[in-house]
């Protein structure tokens, strides 16, 4: 039944009626629209750095029964360089480099196996890590391969940590396995100098330029290749050696970046 209330009739709008609820009856309300359940959202996927530039092959020297240099404090080269390689790897990967290690445990790959890992990539940089038994504590040196170097020619620090042998270049147009580094000597020299410059800024007493030496790990690598050697295991407390890991990693990363920026990642 319709009721017209005079109080609700608009002035000048005769004939307009409003429908009202009969007295004594409850007001009818419309049901609210259904609420859609919240959509399930996937957790954000962590953004991984995009790998750019050359593959960095880190070679912790020695391993297995070949302990390398030993210190009176108990520091052992094969263990220290493996720790260094892991820290350097993390630093490089955080900057987008792809990193491969020649060993991740207490194994001892042959020189040929270490070189083969680097040679499997078209664009790679090979860095062999060592710790000397002599030399000023807290310094670091970088070496590139010298085919004219005598095994007794390099500094004492190098002869204690890496096998060095003389080599006579072949007259053949094909580069034999034991001379694979020959086309990359100058490129490796440039890389070594850039790394040495970075190390000299962080480790007082380090030379400002790299040295030439017949470091056996480098000879069969068909890519830019250098050896980085830290001094020394002959410390009463090995803590300073461990403390060198982070600045060593930062220096290597900056040196590789400078090498890339200079456009020297190719051959000679």
C-alpha positions in Angstrom: 0.0 0.0 0.0 1.3 3.4 -0.9 1.2 6.3 1.6 1.8 9.9 0.6 3.2 12.1 3.2 2.5 15.7 2.9 5.7 16.5 4.6 7.7 14.8 1.9 5.8 16.3 -1.1 8.1 18.8 -2.8 6.7 22.3 -3.2 5.4 23.0 -6.8 5.7 19.3 -7.6 2.1 18.2 -7.1 1.4 14.6 -8.0 4.9 13.4 -7.1 4.6 10.6 -4.5 7.2 8.8 -2.5 6.8 5.2 -1.4 7.2 4.7 2.3 7.4 1.6 4.5 4.1 0.9 6.3 4.3 1.7 10.0 5.3 -1.2 12.3 7.2 -3.1 9.5 11.0 -3.4 9.5 12.9 -1.6 6.9 14.1 -3.9 4.1 17.8 -3.7 3.3 19.6 -5.1 0.3 22.3 -7.6 0.9 25.9 -6.2 0.3 27.6 -7.4 -2.9 29.9 -10.4 -2.4 33.5 -9.6 -1.5 36.1 -11.2 -3.9 38.8 -13.2 -2.0 42.2 -11.5 -2.0 44.4 -12.6 -4.9 47.4 -14.7 -4.0 50.6 -12.9 -4.9 53.9 -14.7 -5.5 56.9 -13.5 -3.4 59.2 -11.3 -5.3 62.0 -13.2 -7.2 65.5 -12.0 -6.3 67.1 -10.1 -9.1 70.2 -11.9 -10.2 73.1 -9.9 -11.7 73.4 -10.3 -15.4 76.6 -12.1 -16.3 78.7 -9.9 -18.6 82.3 -9.9 -19.9 84.8 -12.7 -19.8 84.5 -15.8 -17.6 86.9 -15.5 -14.7 88.8 -18.7 -14.0 90.2 -18.7 -10.5 93.0 -21.2 -9.8 93.8 -21.8 -6.1 97.3 -23.1 -6.4 98.4 -26.5 -5.1 96.0 -28.9 -3.3 95.9 -32.5 -2.1 99.4 -33.8 -1.2 100.9 -30.6 -2.7 100.5 -28.3 0.3 102.5 -25.4 -1.1 104.3 -23.2 1.3 104.0 -23.8 5.1 104.4 -21.3 7.9 105.5 -21.9 11.5 102.1 -20.6 12.7 100.4 -23.5 10.9 99.3 -21.5 7.8 99.3 -23.7 4.7 99.3 -22.2 1.3 96.8 -24.6 -0.3 94.2 -23.8 2.4 94.8 -20.0 2.4 94.5 -19.7 -1.4 91.3 -21.7 -1.5 89.8 -19.2 1.1 91.0 -16.3 -1.1 89.5 -17.8 -4.2 86.1 -18.2 -2.5 86.1 -14.5 -1.3 87.3 -13.3 -4.7 84.6 -15.4 -6.4 81.9 -13.8 -4.3 83.2 -10.3 -5.1 83.3 -10.9 -8.8 79.9 -12.6 -9.0 78.3 -9.7 -7.1 79.5 -7.5 -10.0 78.0 -9.7 -12.7 81.0 -11.8 -13.6 80.7 -15.5 -14.2 83.4 -17.3 -12.1 84.7 -20.8 -12.5 87.3 -22.4 -10.1 89.8 -25.0 -11.0 89.2 -26.6 -7.6 86.7 -26.1 -4.8 88.1 -28.7 -2.4 91.4 -30.2 -1.4 92.1 -31.8 -4.8 95.2 -31.1 -6.9 94.3 -30.8 -10.7 97.3 -31.2 -13.0 98.7 -28.1 -14.8 97.0 -29.4 -18.0 93.6 -29.8 -16.3 93.8 -26.3 -14.9 94.6 -24.8 -18.3 92.0 -26.9 -20.0 89.3 -25.4 -17.8 90.2 -21.9 -19.0 90.7 -23.0 -22.6 87.2 -24.4 -22.7 85.8 -20.8 -22.9 86.1 -18.5 -25.9 86.5 -15.4 -23.6 88.2 -16.0 -20.3 90.7 -14.6 -17.8 92.8 -17.0 -15.8 94.1 -15.9 -12.3 96.2 -18.3 -10.3 96.4 -17.5 -6.6 99.5 -18.2 -4.4 101.0 -17.4 -1.0 104.8 -17.1 -0.7 107.0 -18.4 2.1 109.2 -15.2 2.0 108.8 -11.5 1.3 107.4 -8.6 3.2 104.3 -9.6 5.1 101.1 -7.9 3.8 102.3 -7.3 0.2 101.1 -8.7 -3.1 102.7 -9.3 -6.5 101.4 -10.1 -9.9 103.2 -12.2 -12.5 102.7 -12.8 -16.2 104.4 -15.6 -18.1 107.9 -15.0 -19.5 109.0 -17.5 -22.1 112.5 -16.3 -21.8 112.6 -16.5 -18.0 114.9 -19.0 -16.4 113.5 -21.1 -13.6 116.0 -19.5 -11.3 115.2 -16.0 -12.6 112.0 -15.1 -10.7 112.0 -13.8 -7.2 112.4 -16.4 -4.4 108.7 -16.0 -3.5 107.7 -17.3 -6.9 110.1 -20.3 -7.0 108.7 -21.6 -3.7 105.1 -21.6 -4.9 104.9 -22.4 -8.6 106.8 -24.8 -10.9 108.9 -22.8 -13.3 110.6 -24.2 -16.4 112.3 -22.7 -19.4 110.7 -22.9 -22.8 111.9 -22.5 -26.3 109.2 -21.2 -28.7 108.5 -23.5 -31.6 108.9 -22.5 -35.2 105.6 -24.3 -36.2 102.7 -22.1 -37.2 100.5 -24.1 -34.8 100.9 -23.2 -31.1 101.7 -26.4 -29.1 99.9 -27.0 -25.8 103.0 -26.1 -23.7 103.2 -22.7 -25.5 99.5 -21.7 -25.6 100.2 -18.6 -23.6 102.6 -17.3 -26.2 100.1 -15.2 -28.3 98.8 -13.6 -25.0 102.0 -12.5 -23.4 101.5 -8.8 -24.0 97.8 -8.9 -23.1 98.6 -10.8 -19.9 101.3 -8.2 -19.2 98.7 -5.4 -19.4 96.2 -7.3 -17.2 99.0 -8.0 -14.7 100.0 -4.3 -14.6 96.4 -3.2 -13.9 96.0 -5.7 -11.1 99.3 -4.8 -9.6 98.4 -1.1 -9.7 95.2 -1.9 -7.7 97.1 -4.1 -5.2 99.7 -1.4 -4.6 97.0 1.0 -3.4 95.7 -1.5 -0.8 98.9 -3.3 0.3 101.7 -0.9 1.2 105.1 -2.0 0.1 103.8 -3.9 -3.0 105.4 -3.0 -6.3 103.6 -0.8 -8.7 104.2 -2.9 -11.8 103.9 -6.6 -12.5 106.9 -9.0 -13.0 107.7 -11.5 -15.6 108.2 -15.1 -14.4 107.9 -18.6 -15.8 105.0 -19.6 -13.6 104.0 -23.1 -14.8 100.3 -22.7 -14.3 100.1 -19.9 -16.9 102.1 -21.5 -19.7 99.3 -23.7 -21.3 96.5 -21.1 -21.0 95.2 -19.8 -24.3 93.7 -16.7 -22.6 95.0 -13.7 -20.7 96.6 -15.3 -17.6 98.3 -14.0 -14.5 99.5 -15.2 -11.1 98.8 -13.3 -7.9 101.0 -14.0 -4.9 100.6 -12.7 -1.4 103.3 -12.6 1.2 103.7 -14.6 3.4 102.9 -17.7 5.3 105.9 -17.0 7.5 103.9 -15.1 10.1 103.6 -15.8 13.8 99.8 -15.3 13.6 97.9 -16.3 10.4 95.2 -13.7 11.1 96.8 -11.0 8.9 96.7 -13.5 6.0 92.9 -14.0 6.4 92.4 -10.2 6.7 94.0 -9.8 3.3 91.1 -11.7 1.6 88.6 -8.8 1.2 91.0 -6.1 -0.1 92.6 -8.7 -2.3 89.2 -9.5 -3.8 88.4 -5.8 -4.2 91.7 -5.2 -6.0 91.2 -8.1 -8.4 87.7 -7.0 -9.2 88.7 -3.4 -9.9 91.7 -4.5 -12.0 89.5 -6.7 -14.2 87.1 -3.9 -14.6 89.9 -1.6 -15.7 91.1 -4.2 -18.1 87.7 -4.5 -19.6 87.3 -0.8 -19.9 90.6 -0.6 -21.8 89.2 -3.1 -24.3 92.1 -5.5 -23.8 90.1 -8.7 -23.2 91.2 -10.1 -26.6 94.4 -11.5 -27.8 97.6 -9.5 -28.8 
